Amino acid sequence: MALTHRVSKELSKFLAPALHIAGDCCQQSSKALNLVALSIMHMPSQSSIANWTQVRGFREHRISTKADKLHKPAIKIGLLSFIKASLDEFEGTHHYWLNRFDKNNQLFGAEGIFLVLAASVFDCGITLEKLKTIQKRFPHINIMGLKAIHSSSDQVHLIQSMITENIAFPILLTQQTFPKIEKGACYILFKNFRSPVIYHEKDAGLEILIRAVQELQEQLDDDSKSLNVVRCSSLKQDSIIKDECSFSPLQNLLLYHPGCVSTDESNNHIFFSDCNHHRILVSDGNGEILDCIGSSPGFEDGDFESAKLRRPAGLYYHATENSLYFVDSENHAIRKADMGARTVKTLYPTKTSNKGGTYIWNWIMSKLGLESSGTTDVEERAEVFDSKSLYFPWHLLKSVDDNNLYIIDRRFQTLWIMDINSGKIDEVFEGSPRILEICEQPIMKSMSLIDQIPSDWFPQQTKKSLLLGDLPDSDLLSSLATLHNHIFICDPVGQRILKVNRESGFCSNFQLSNLGILGLPYWLNYPLETIYAAGNGISGAPIDHLQHFDLLPGNIKIHLRVDVPMDIELVEPLQESCIWCQARGAATETSGMDEVPESLYKAGVAQQWYDELDYLATPESESEINVQDDDLDKNSVVEDGKVNFSCGVCTSPGTSEVIIYAVLYCKLRRVPNSNEGNLEEQAARVLDILSSKRSGKIQRDLWKAFLLQSKDDLRDLIFMKPLHVRIRLSCRDHPKADIGRDTVTNSSIKVDVLLN
């Protein structure tokens, strides 16, 4: 009996800090000290609170007895321990992770703030939008999902939701039974795996969650605040690499969730949103890519190459202005692309952060890891919402008189009417019946195209939708457009664009070409400061080839020969725009220079000064002619199934490293007399190429099942195969010529790379 009493007393001490309950209510009672469960109550109104006091580091709220009758679901004490234990491995006896690849992911640890969305079904976009907003506003806290495993079809549907909603946080799937998950979605907020705070999703508005996270941060003492600052700074370089970048293997497909499309009949142009790649592609009616709007995720105006977007969606081409209006969904903005000037500007909200010298200051702050350029306005608006503010808009329609833009959210719950000239939102309407009433003409015009699409295409979709009244497949509203005699439709399952002949009804893949214009994907194009900060490796970027060379300093030409697997073929030759080369240490990259000045052969300024004095005092020897190479062009040549290209560096005595990134646009090779109908083998091979070797088997099987939903020949699927080569050079001192001066040497090395 004494032992039982002592154990009960110790457990009571352990459970005491966990009595900080969600919202404005918490009851401390004998029920709360139950050894099996922690009672969590529904949030009452403010009037039910009598008073509260601060006791022993946690808040005690005294409420009326009416609160005892409210819903009291229980969460087992072992839940936090289960989450903590699962962080160390991708797949365990009772769990596995989705959307997480790095076992040593620094975003997870025993210390810090966690916000967990626990739900039986991740199917509510509004719930996920709350987490996205919090994740953007508090990038240093750990956000994750927790879901009970049900059927395999349920898990494949989760994969579809991850792509459709662009979920960037990891999700923990478990076979363990937690009553809290089964009884509806909730948020679990805790720090250092103690004192969990439970918020019922139906009661927890965005403002409540933001305020709760802020209050939890304020509880940190000065030492922990300093630790978090250091930790956040150390992760800043990783955030540059992974900014809004999903861990999905489908990220390396040519198109990743093509969502919306618009056309320009007069110029034979097609615009479509490559949503999860944060860009808009412009092609002609034959599929030749003419331009690309957007460079990387962010919120920044400028020319097409530097503008930053976050999940562009609905599009409307204004022929008179030769401008493309589009929804910048996760920036909660409407933006305009001037197709003639090739510039992007924001219509709503009005931005001032890029004016004058402020842009330069934001750029400097972002490089120091202290601020993300251009996103401040959006993040500040996440805390306080105006009734007219855009919140995750998706569809974009023009009014009959062309004076207004109709902006609709993805679930057809809110309509914003914007004056196209002033950029002001004049009216806001709620509810799908009101939306259908106001926008009936443009909506019905677009939806009428569905009747001309072959019915056998629709079974590929994961579900039928009735988001807007009784209109089936209303979520395809912005995914359909006509150009001359064809209908173009975005296929979010097959990750492609379909082309339907309006007369014959024949449906085919819209084949894209001129892919080199897209350049190197933003998630592979690392700034030099990131390379230095990352040291010997960059998180999420496995090295395909690493080789060491001992050479004399001088001009070094690097010839790379890449052996492509037999079952892969290049869609187009490797272009110069798809190759990125950078050198660090005692080397300078010179591939793009027409003529390399001799001064670059010396790293030290003092050495260059002495060499200039020597040059004035001594005539130049004929042996010291700067040999100019005409073969520094990076355009690749394919010989014997191998891709050949070159780059050049200038080195000084010391050690250096050359980092080379390239991207090959490929597809599975069609082998004569092979089993062409084996979709499972095709899907497995595509996943072998696209997915990280560090991902778990269960996760790979789920992605394979998702690819098989397309029911099409996966050998038509174009994907990007990244190439990462590192060459380390050790250069001894310059050999001395007869006159005592350092000589300039010209060397070349050959690097053979086997691409898996």
C-alpha positions in Angstrom: 0.0 0.0 0.0 2.8 2.4 0.8 4.5 1.6 -2.5 1.2 2.3 -4.4 0.8 5.6 -2.5 4.3 6.7 -3.3 4.0 5.8 -7.1 0.7 7.7 -7.2 2.3 10.7 -5.6 5.2 10.8 -8.0 2.9 10.4 -11.0 0.8 13.3 -9.7 3.9 15.5 -9.7 4.7 14.4 -13.3 1.2 15.1 -14.5 0.8 18.5 -12.8 2.5 20.5 -15.5 0.2 18.8 -18.1 -2.9 20.5 -16.7 -2.4 23.6 -18.9 -5.5 23.1 -21.1 -6.4 24.6 -24.5 -8.2 27.8 -24.9 -9.4 29.6 -21.8 -10.4 26.7 -19.6 -8.8 24.0 -17.5 -10.0 22.1 -14.5 -7.8 20.8 -11.9 -9.5 17.9 -10.1 -9.1 14.4 -9.0 -10.1 13.3 -12.5 -7.2 15.2 -14.0 -4.8 13.2 -11.9 -6.1 9.9 -13.1 -3.2 7.5 -13.7 -4.4 6.4 -17.1 -5.6 9.5 -18.9 -5.4 13.3 -18.9 -8.9 14.7 -19.2 -9.3 17.4 -21.8 -12.4 19.5 -21.9 -14.2 21.5 -24.5 -13.6 25.2 -24.4 -16.4 27.1 -22.6 -17.2 30.7 -23.2 -15.4 33.5 -21.6 -18.3 34.1 -19.2 -17.8 30.7 -17.6 -14.4 31.7 -16.2 -14.3 32.9 -12.7 -10.6 33.6 -12.2 -7.2 32.1 -12.8 -4.0 32.1 -10.9 -0.4 31.2 -11.7 0.7 28.2 -9.6 4.0 26.3 -9.8 4.8 27.3 -13.4 1.4 26.3 -14.9 -1.9 28.1 -15.3 -4.9 27.0 -13.3 -8.2 28.2 -14.6 -11.3 27.9 -12.3 -14.5 27.5 -14.3 -18.1 26.8 -13.6 -19.4 23.3 -12.9 -21.3 23.5 -16.3 -18.0 22.8 -18.0 -17.9 19.3 -16.4 -20.7 18.3 -18.7 -18.9 19.2 -21.8 -17.0 16.7 -24.0 -14.0 15.2 -22.2 -12.0 13.0 -24.6 -8.8 11.5 -23.2 -5.3 11.3 -24.5 -3.0 8.6 -23.2 0.1 9.6 -21.4 2.1 7.4 -23.8 1.3 9.5 -26.8 4.2 12.0 -26.4 6.6 9.2 -25.5 5.5 7.4 -28.7 6.1 10.5 -30.8 9.5 11.1 -29.3 10.6 7.5 -29.8 9.5 7.5 -33.4 11.7 10.5 -34.3 14.8 8.3 -34.5 13.7 5.9 -37.3 11.6 6.1 -40.4 9.9 2.8 -40.0 9.3 1.0 -36.7 7.1 -1.8 -35.4 4.0 0.4 -35.1 4.8 3.4 -37.2 6.3 4.9 -40.4 6.9 8.4 -41.7 5.7 10.2 -44.8 7.3 13.4 -46.2 10.5 12.9 -44.2 13.7 11.5 -45.6 16.7 12.6 -43.5 17.3 10.4 -40.5 19.3 13.2 -38.9 16.7 15.8 -39.6 17.7 18.7 -37.4 14.1 20.0 -37.3 13.3 17.3 -34.8 14.8 16.8 -31.3 13.8 16.4 -27.7 13.9 20.2 -27.2 11.6 22.8 -28.8 8.0 23.5 -29.5 5.8 21.0 -31.3 2.5 21.5 -32.9 0.9 18.2 -34.0 -2.2 17.8 -36.1 -3.8 14.5 -35.0 -6.6 13.3 -37.2 -8.1 10.1 -38.6 -8.4 11.7 -42.1 -6.3 14.5 -43.6 -9.0 15.7 -45.8 -9.9 19.1 -44.6 -8.1 21.8 -46.5 -9.1 24.5 -44.1 -7.4 22.6 -41.3 -4.2 22.2 -43.3 -4.3 25.9 -44.3 -4.2 26.8 -40.6 -1.0 24.8 -40.2 0.5 26.3 -43.3 0.0 29.8 -42.0 1.5 28.9 -38.6 4.4 27.1 -40.3 5.2 30.3 -42.3 4.8 32.6 -39.4 6.8 30.4 -36.9 9.3 28.5 -39.1 11.4 27.4 -36.2 8.8 25.3 -34.4 8.3 21.7 -35.3 5.0 21.0 -37.1 3.9 17.4 -37.9 0.9 15.3 -38.6 -0.3 12.2 -36.7 -2.6 9.7 -38.4 -3.9 6.3 -37.6 -3.3 3.7 -40.3 -6.5 2.3 -41.9 -6.8 0.8 -45.4 -4.3 1.0 -48.2 -6.7 3.1 -50.2 -7.0 5.6 -47.4 -3.2 5.9 -47.4 -3.1 6.5 -51.1 -5.7 9.2 -50.7 -3.4 10.7 -48.1 -0.7 10.9 -50.7 -3.1 12.7 -53.1 -4.0 15.1 -50.3 -0.3 15.8 -49.7 0.2 16.8 -53.3 -3.1 18.7 -53.7 -2.6 20.7 -50.5 1.2 20.9 -50.8 1.9 19.5 -47.4 5.4 20.4 -46.4 5.5 19.0 -42.9 6.1 15.3 -42.0 3.3 12.9 -41.2 3.6 10.1 -38.7 1.4 7.1 -39.5 0.8 4.6 -36.7 -0.9 1.4 -36.0 -1.3 2.4 -32.4 -4.8 3.3 -31.2 -5.2 6.7 -29.7 -8.8 7.7 -28.9 -8.1 11.3 -29.5 -7.3 10.7 -33.2 -10.4 8.5 -33.7 -12.8 11.1 -32.4 -12.0 14.0 -34.7 -9.1 16.3 -35.6 -7.3 18.2 -32.9 -4.1 20.1 -32.4 -1.6 19.1 -29.7 0.8 21.8 -28.6 3.7 21.1 -26.3 7.2 22.1 -25.4 10.1 19.7 -24.7 7.6 16.8 -24.7 5.9 18.0 -21.6 2.6 19.7 -20.7 0.5 18.9 -23.8 -2.2 21.4 -24.7 -5.2 20.1 -26.7 -7.2 22.1 -29.2 -10.3 20.7 -30.8 -10.1 21.6 -34.5 -13.7 22.7 -34.7 -13.1 25.2 -31.9 -9.6 26.3 -32.6 -9.5 29.3 -34.9 -6.2 30.5 -36.5 -6.0 33.4 -34.1 -6.3 31.1 -31.1 -3.5 28.8 -32.3 -1.2 31.7 -33.2 -1.8 33.3 -29.7 -1.1 29.9 -28.0 2.2 29.4 -29.8 3.3 33.0 -29.0 2.4 32.5 -25.3 4.4 29.2 -25.3 7.4 31.0 -26.7 7.2 33.7 -24.1 7.5 31.1 -21.4 11.1 30.2 -22.5 13.7 31.6 -20.2 16.7 33.7 -21.4 19.0 30.7 -21.8 16.5 28.7 -23.9 15.8 31.7 -26.0 19.5 32.1 -26.7 19.7 28.4 -27.6 16.7 28.7 -29.9 18.3 31.7 -31.7 21.5 29.7 -32.3 19.6 26.7 -33.4 17.4 28.7 -35.7 20.4 30.4 -37.3 22.1 27.1 -37.8 19.1 25.8 -39.7 18.8 28.9 -41.8 20.9 27.5 -44.6 18.8 24.3 -44.7 15.7 26.5 -44.9 17.2 28.2 -48.0 17.5 24.8 -49.6 14.2 23.3 -48.4 12.1 26.5 -48.6 8.5 25.4 -49.4 10.1 22.3 -51.0 8.2 19.1 -50.4 10.1 15.9 -49.8 7.8 14.1 -52.3 9.7 12.0 -54.9 7.4 13.5 -57.5 9.1 16.8 -57.1 11.6 15.7 -59.8 8.8 15.2 -62.3 8.7 17.7 -65.1 5.3 18.9 -63.8 4.3 18.6 -60.2 0.6 19.2 -59.7 -0.3 21.2 -62.8 -3.4 23.0 -61.4 -4.8 25.7 -63.7 -4.6 26.6 -67.3 -5.5 29.6 -69.6 -4.9 30.4 -73.3 -4.2 33.2 -75.7 -6.0 32.4 -78.9 -4.4 35.2 -81.0 -0.8 34.3 -80.2 -1.4 30.6 -79.9 -0.1 30.6 -76.3 -0.9 28.3 -73.4 -0.3 29.3 -69.7 -0.4 26.7 -67.0 0.4 26.7 -63.4 3.0 24.2 -62.3 1.7 24.7 -58.7 4.1 22.7 -56.5 7.1 24.0 -58.6 6.0 27.5 -57.9 6.1 28.7 -61.5 3.9 29.3 -64.6 5.0 27.8 -67.9 4.2 29.4 -71.2 4.1 27.2 -74.3 2.7 27.3 -77.8 0.0 25.0 -79.1 2.6 22.4 -80.1 4.1 22.2 -76.7 7.3 24.2 -77.2 8.1 26.0 -73.9 8.5 29.7 -74.7 9.0 31.2 -71.2 8.8 30.5 -67.5 7.3 32.9 -64.9 8.9 32.5 -61.4 12.2 31.3 -60.2 11.6 29.9 -56.7 9.2 30.0 -53.8 8.8 33.4 -52.1 7.0 36.7 -52.6 9.0 39.0 -54.8 8.3 41.1 -57.9 10.7 41.6 -60.8 11.5 40.1 -64.1 10.4 36.5 -64.9 13.8 35.1 -63.8 13.8 36.7 -60.4 10.2 36.9 -59.5 9.1 34.6 -56.7 5.7 32.9 -56.3 4.1 30.4 -53.9 1.7 28.0 -55.6 0.3 30.0 -58.4 -3.2 28.9 -59.4 -6.0 30.5 -61.4 -5.0 32.4 -64.5 -6.7 34.9 -66.8 -5.0 36.3 -69.9 -6.0 39.9 -70.8 -5.5 40.2 -74.6 -5.8 43.9 -74.8 -3.1 44.5 -72.2 -1.1 41.5 -73.2 -0.9 40.6 -69.5 -1.5 37.5 -67.5 -3.4 37.9 -64.2 -2.9 35.1 -61.8 -3.7 34.0 -58.2 -0.6 33.6 -56.0 -2.4 31.2 -53.7 -0.1 30.8 -50.7 1.0 34.4 -50.8 -2.7 35.4 -50.6 -2.2 37.7 -53.5 -3.3 38.7 -57.0 -0.4 39.4 -59.4 0.1 40.5 -62.9 2.6 39.4 -65.5 3.4 41.8 -68.3 4.2 39.5 -71.2 5.8 42.2 -73.2 8.1 43.6 -70.5 8.5 40.1 -68.9 7.9 41.5 -65.4 5.7 40.5 -62.5 4.0 43.0 -60.1 1.6 42.6 -57.2 -1.8 44.1 -57.5 -3.1 42.9 -54.1 -2.0 43.4 -51.4 -0.2 46.6 -52.0 3.5 46.1 -51.2 6.1 48.6 -50.3 8.9 46.3 -49.3 10.6 46.4 -52.7 10.8 50.1 -53.2 14.0 52.0 -53.3 16.8 50.9 -51.1 14.5 48.7 -49.0 14.9 45.9 -51.5 18.6 45.9 -51.0 18.2 45.9 -47.3 15.8 42.9 -47.4 18.3 41.1 -49.6 21.1 41.7 -47.1 18.9 40.6 -44.2 17.9 37.4 -46.0 21.6 36.6 -46.7 22.3 37.0 -43.0 19.5 34.6 -42.2 17.5 37.3 -40.4 14.6 37.9 -42.7 12.9 36.3 -45.7 12.8 39.0 -48.4 9.3 40.0 -49.5 7.3 37.8 -47.1 6.9 40.2 -44.2 3.6 41.6 -45.4 2.0 38.2 -45.8 3.2 36.9 -42.4 2.0 40.0 -40.6 -1.4 39.6 -42.1 -1.6 36.1 -40.8 -2.3 37.4 -37.3 -5.2 39.8 -38.0 -7.6 39.2 -40.8 -9.7 41.8 -42.6 -13.1 40.7 -43.8 -11.9 41.5 -47.4 -8.5 39.9 -47.1 -7.7 37.1 -49.5 -7.0 33.8 -47.8 -5.7 31.0 -49.9 -7.5 32.0 -53.1 -7.5 29.6 -56.0 -9.9 30.3 -58.9 -9.8 33.4 -61.1 -12.6 34.4 -63.5 -13.3 37.6 -65.4 -16.6 39.4 -65.2 -18.8 39.9 -68.3 -17.8 43.5 -68.6 -14.1 42.8 -68.1 -13.9 45.4 -65.3 -13.8 43.0 -62.4 -12.0 39.8 -61.4 -13.9 37.1 -59.6 -11.6 35.4 -57.1 -12.8 32.2 -55.4 -11.2 30.0 -52.8 -10.6 26.3 -53.5 -13.6 25.1 -51.5 -16.0 27.7 -53.0 -16.8 29.2 -49.7 -15.6 32.8 -50.3 -15.9 35.1 -53.4 -13.8 38.3 -53.6 -14.6 40.8 -56.4 -11.6 42.9 -57.4 -11.6 46.0 -59.6 -9.2 45.2 -62.3 -8.0 48.8 -62.7 -7.5 49.8 -59.1 -6.6 46.4 -57.6 -9.1 47.0 -54.7 -11.4 44.3 -53.4 -14.8 46.0 -53.3 -17.1 43.1 -52.2 -16.9 39.8 -50.5 -19.6 37.1 -50.5 -19.8 33.9 -48.5 -21.3 30.5 -49.4 -21.4 28.5 -52.6 -25.0 29.4 -53.5 -24.2 33.1 -53.5 -21.0 32.4 -55.5 -22.9 30.4 -58.1 -25.5 33.1 -58.4 -23.0 35.9 -59.1 -20.6 34.0 -61.2 -23.0 31.6 -63.0 -22.2 32.7 -66.5 -18.3 32.3 -66.5 -18.6 29.2 -64.3 -21.1 27.4 -66.6 -19.1 28.4 -69.7 -16.0 26.7 -68.3 -17.8 23.6 -66.8 -19.5 22.9 -70.1 -16.2 21.7 -71.5 -16.3 18.7 -69.3 -19.0 17.2 -71.5 -16.6 17.1 -74.4 -13.9 15.2 -72.5 -13.8 11.4 -72.9 -15.6 9.7 -69.9 -12.8 7.2 -69.5 -10.5 9.9 -68.3 -12.5 10.6 -65.1 -12.0 7.3 -63.4 -8.4 8.3 -62.9 -9.5 11.0 -60.5 -9.4 10.1 -56.8 -13.0 11.2 -56.2 -16.0 13.0 -57.6 -16.5 16.5 -56.2 -19.7 18.4 -55.6 -18.1 21.5 -54.1 -20.2 24.0 -56.0 -23.9 23.2 -55.8 -24.8 20.1 -57.8 -22.0 20.6 -60.3 -19.9 17.4 -60.5 -16.1 17.9 -60.8 -16.4 21.6 -59.9 -12.9 21.5 -58.6 -11.8 21.4 -62.2 -13.2 24.9 -62.8 -9.7 26.4 -63.5 -8.2 23.3 -65.0 -9.9 23.6 -68.4 -9.2 25.9 -71.3 -9.7 25.9 -75.1 -7.2 26.8 -77.8 -8.5 26.6 -81.3 -9.9 23.1 -81.8 -8.5 21.6 -78.7 -9.3 21.4 -75.0 -6.4 21.5 -72.6 -7.0 20.0 -69.1 -4.6 19.7 -66.1 -4.4 16.1 -64.8 -3.4 16.3 -61.1 -3.2 12.4 -60.9 -1.0 11.7 -63.9 1.0 15.0 -63.3 0.6 16.0 -67.0 -1.4 18.2 -69.4 -4.0 16.4 -71.6 -5.0 17.6 -75.0 -8.5 16.7 -76.3 -9.6 17.2 -79.9 -13.0 18.8 -79.8 -14.2 17.1 -83.0 -13.0 13.6 -82.6 -12.8 13.4 -78.8 -9.3 11.9 -79.1 -7.3 12.4 -75.9 -3.5 12.5 -75.8 -0.7 13.7 -73.6 0.5 17.2 -74.3 4.2 16.7 -75.0 6.4 19.6 -73.9 9.7 20.4 -75.6 12.5 23.0 -75.3 13.0 22.0 -71.7 16.4 23.6 -71.4 14.7 27.0 -71.1 13.6 25.9 -67.6 17.3 25.8 -66.4 18.4 24.1 -63.2 15.5 23.6 -60.6 15.6 26.0 -57.7 16.1 23.2 -55.2 19.4 22.3 -56.9 20.7 25.8 -57.5 22.5 26.6 -54.3 24.0 30.0 -53.5 27.7 30.0 -52.8 27.2 31.0 -49.2 25.1 27.9 -48.8 27.8 25.7 -50.2 30.3 27.2 -47.7 27.9 26.9 -44.8 27.0 23.3 -45.6 30.6 22.1 -45.7 31.1 18.7 -47.1 27.5 17.9 -47.9 24.2 19.6 -48.4 21.2 18.1 -46.7 18.9 16.3 -49.2 21.5 16.3 -52.0 23.2 13.0 -52.3 26.6 13.0 -54.1 26.6 10.9 -57.3 30.4 11.1 -57.7 33.4 12.3 -55.6 36.9 12.2 -56.8 40.3 13.6 -55.7 43.1 14.9 -57.9 46.7 16.2 -57.2 47.7 18.8 -59.9 49.8 21.8 -60.5 48.1 25.1 -60.1 46.8 26.9 -63.1 44.1 26.4 -65.7 42.3 23.1 -65.3 39.8 21.8 -67.8 37.4 19.2 -66.4 35.8 16.8 -68.8 32.8 14.9 -67.5 31.4 11.7 -69.1 28.1 10.6 -67.6 27.1 7.0 -68.1 23.2 7.0 -68.3 21.5 3.7 -67.3 20.4 1.6 -70.3 16.7 1.8 -69.4 16.7 5.6 -69.4 16.8 7.9 -72.4 17.3 11.6 -72.7 14.3 13.6 -73.8 16.6 16.4 -74.9 20.4 17.0 -74.9 21.8 18.6 -71.8 21.8 22.3 -72.2 24.2 24.9 -70.7 21.4 26.5 -68.8 20.9 23.2 -66.9 24.4 23.0 -65.6 25.7 24.9 -62.5 29.3 24.9 -61.5 30.9 26.6 -58.5 34.4 26.4 -57.0 35.5 27.2 -53.4 38.9 27.3 -51.7 41.9 28.1 -53.9 40.0 27.9 -57.2 37.9 30.1 -59.4 35.3 28.8 -61.8 36.0 30.1 -65.4 33.8 28.1 -67.7 31.7 31.1 -68.7 34.6 33.4 -69.5 35.7 34.0 -73.0 39.1 34.9 -71.9 40.7 34.1 -68.6 43.0 36.9 -67.3 46.3 35.6 -66.0 45.7 37.4 -62.7 43.1 34.8 -61.8 45.8 32.2 -61.6 47.1 33.7 -58.4 44.8 33.7 -55.4 46.8 36.2 -53.3 46.6 39.9 -54.0 50.2 40.4 -52.8 51.4 37.7 -55.2 49.6 39.3 -58.1 51.2 42.7 -57.2 54.7 41.1 -57.2 54.0 39.3 -60.5 53.0 42.6 -62.1 56.4 44.1 -61.0 58.2 41.1 -62.4 56.3 41.5 -65.7 57.4 45.2 -66.0 61.0 44.3 -65.2 61.3 41.2 -67.3 60.1 40.6 -70.9 57.4 37.9 -71.3 58.8 34.5 -72.4 57.3 32.9 -75.4 56.5 29.8 -73.3 54.2 31.9 -71.2 51.5 32.4 -73.8 48.0 32.2 -72.4 46.6 29.3 -74.3 43.0 29.9 -75.0 40.6 27.0 -75.2 37.7 27.0 -77.6 36.0 23.9 -76.0 34.7 25.5 -72.8 31.2 25.3 -74.1 29.0 23.3 -71.8 26.6 22.1 -74.3 26.6 18.3 -74.0 27.4 15.7 -76.6 26.0 12.2 -76.4 28.4 9.5 -77.5 28.0 5.8 -76.9 25.1 6.4 -74.5 27.3 8.8 -72.4 26.6 12.5 -71.8 29.8 14.5 -72.3 30.3 18.1 -71.1 33.2 20.3 -69.8 33.9 23.1 -67.4 37.0 24.9 -66.3 38.6 26.4 -63.2 41.7 28.3 -62.3 43.6 27.1 -59.2 46.3 28.5 -56.9 48.4 26.5 -54.5 46.3 24.9 -51.8 43.1 22.8 -51.7 39.9 23.5 -53.5 36.6 21.9 -54.4 34.5 22.1 -57.6 30.8 21.5 -57.1 28.9 20.6 -60.3 25.1 20.3 -60.6 23.2 19.4 -63.7 19.8 18.1 -64.5 19.0 15.6 -67.2 15.4 15.5 -68.6 14.7 11.8 -69.1 12.0 9.1 -69.5 12.0 5.3 -69.4 13.3 3.8 -72.6 11.0 1.8 -74.7 12.6 -1.6 -75.2 11.5 -3.6 -78.3 9.8 -7.0 -77.6 9.5 -6.2 -73.9 6.4 -6.5 -71.7 5.0 -3.1 -72.5 1.9 -3.5 -70.3 3.6 -4.1 -67.0 2.7 -0.9 -65.2 3.9 -2.1 -61.8 7.4 -2.6 -63.1 7.3 0.8 -64.7 6.1 2.5 -61.5 8.8 0.6 -59.5 11.5 1.8 -61.8 10.3 5.4 -61.8 10.3 5.3 -58.0 13.8 3.9 -57.9 15.0 6.8 -60.0 13.0 9.6 -58.2 13.0 8.6 -54.6 15.8 8.8 -52.1 17.5 5.6 -51.1 17.1 6.8 -47.6 13.3 6.6 -47.8 11.5 3.6 -46.3 10.0 0.7 -48.2 6.5 1.3 -47.0 6.6 4.9 -48.1 8.0 3.8 -51.6 5.1 1.3 -51.9 2.6 4.0 -51.2 4.0 6.3 -53.9 4.1 3.4 -56.3 0.4 2.8 -55.6 -0.2 6.5 -56.3 1.6 6.3 -59.7 -0.5 3.3 -60.7 -3.7 5.3 -60.3 -2.9 7.0 -63.7 -3.4 3.7 -65.6 -1.3 5.1 -68.4 2.1 4.1 -69.8 4.6 5.6 -67.4 7.2 5.6 -70.1 5.7 8.8 -71.3 6.3 10.4 -68.0 9.2 13.0 -68.2 11.3 13.4 -65.1 14.4 15.3 -64.0 17.4 13.2 -63.1 19.8 15.4 -60.9 23.5 15.0 -61.2 25.8 16.0 -58.3 29.5 15.8 -58.8 32.3 17.0 -56.4 35.9 17.2 -57.4 38.5 18.0 -54.8 41.8 19.4 -56.0 45.2 19.6 -54.1 47.6 21.9 -55.8 51.2 22.3 -54.8 53.4 25.4 -55.4 54.0 26.7 -58.9 57.1 25.3 -60.6 59.8 27.9 -61.2 60.9 28.9 -64.7 64.4 29.9 -65.7 63.8 33.5 -64.9 62.5 32.7 -61.4 58.8 33.5 -62.1 55.9 31.1 -61.4 54.8 29.4 -64.6 51.2 29.0 -65.7 50.2 25.4 -66.4 47.3 24.1 -68.3 45.9 20.7 -67.3 42.9 18.6 -68.1 41.2 15.8 -66.1 38.6 13.3 -67.1 35.9 12.3 -64.7 33.7 9.3 -65.4 30.3 9.3 -63.6 28.0 6.3 -63.3 24.5 7.6 -62.9 22.3 5.2 -61.0 
